[in-house]
Amino acid sequence: MNLSEITSKDLIDEINNRFLERENTVDEMKSLMKDLESMNTRLLKAEENRSKFMSIIKNEFNNPMATMITMSRNLLKHSNSEKANLIGNSLYEESLNLHFQINNIIMASEVESGTLEDEINQIDFNEILEDIEEILQYVIKNKNTKIKTTFEVENDIFQDRNKIFSILLNLLSNAIEFSNANSTVEISIFEGVDDIKFIVKDYGEGIPENEYEKIFARFYQAHSGMNRTHRGQGLGLSIVRELVDFMSGNIKFRSTQGEYTMFEITLPKLKANQDGCLSMEDDLFFDNDETQEF
């Protein structure tokens, strides 16, 4: 169209059309924003309900499980019947394993929902390892695994006892599971100036290089599928890494397939200041580039 042929009416009609298009666009954006706000509200409500549900599960499962473990332990101690001992052993073994798996599920949910909290305690590593060995006693016995411990800790250590317990329990469980029968699993704990270091080493299957990037993924399991031979949900190492990250630590591993696997975790030491509060020491760094760090 020739500009000279455009009338005032044409110009006004075009401006009106543009305004209508703009109003329609604004209305569509408002409608989209309302849909997004509604979706966000539903997601927040769903997350709130999930957190409440997991809290209920945590409370409602832990108490009965603790009772079952105690009762089955007492049954083993006080029974003179071979059949009762057999039942007690089976009940105790399955109760310990179920408690372990439920706690892993709860821990994974708390990590994902961001509801993890700091619970700082003075750490007794002997007590932690005794509790872990009780939980894993049947796996240890079935594979005739020897647990070798090395402690070089002189001072009072303050950290999150429950998270350290969960980290070491999952690492030792994996180490025993994937080690050779009649072999040794080594756990070493070293105190540095500003940090505390944990090393768990097993002599067994090792980790293929093509799985290095997968082992910390949730639900990933070696030998998964029809030929799966290992128990569990595949949450252990993902929980370990997420807890280490939450605690401002570092994790790395070294492995040779068919020979050994070694995980090394470094966590910052916490110290009491003059006000009685706990604070974190300086950041930590690794100086060995030969290992895989995540």
Secondary structure by P-SEA (a helix, b strand, c coil): cccccccaaaaaaaaaaaaaaaaaaaaaaaaaaaaaaaaaaaaaaaaaaaaaaaaaaaaacaaaaaaaaaaaaaaaaccccaaaaaaaaaaaaaaaaaaaaaaaaaaaaaaaacccccccccccaaaaaaaaaaaaaaaaaaabbbbbbbbcccccccccaaaaaaaaaaaaaaaaaaccccbbbbbbbbbcccbbbbbbbbccccccccccccccccccccccccccccccccaaaaaaaaaaaaaccccccccccccbbbbbbbbbbbbbccccbbbbccbbbbcccccccc
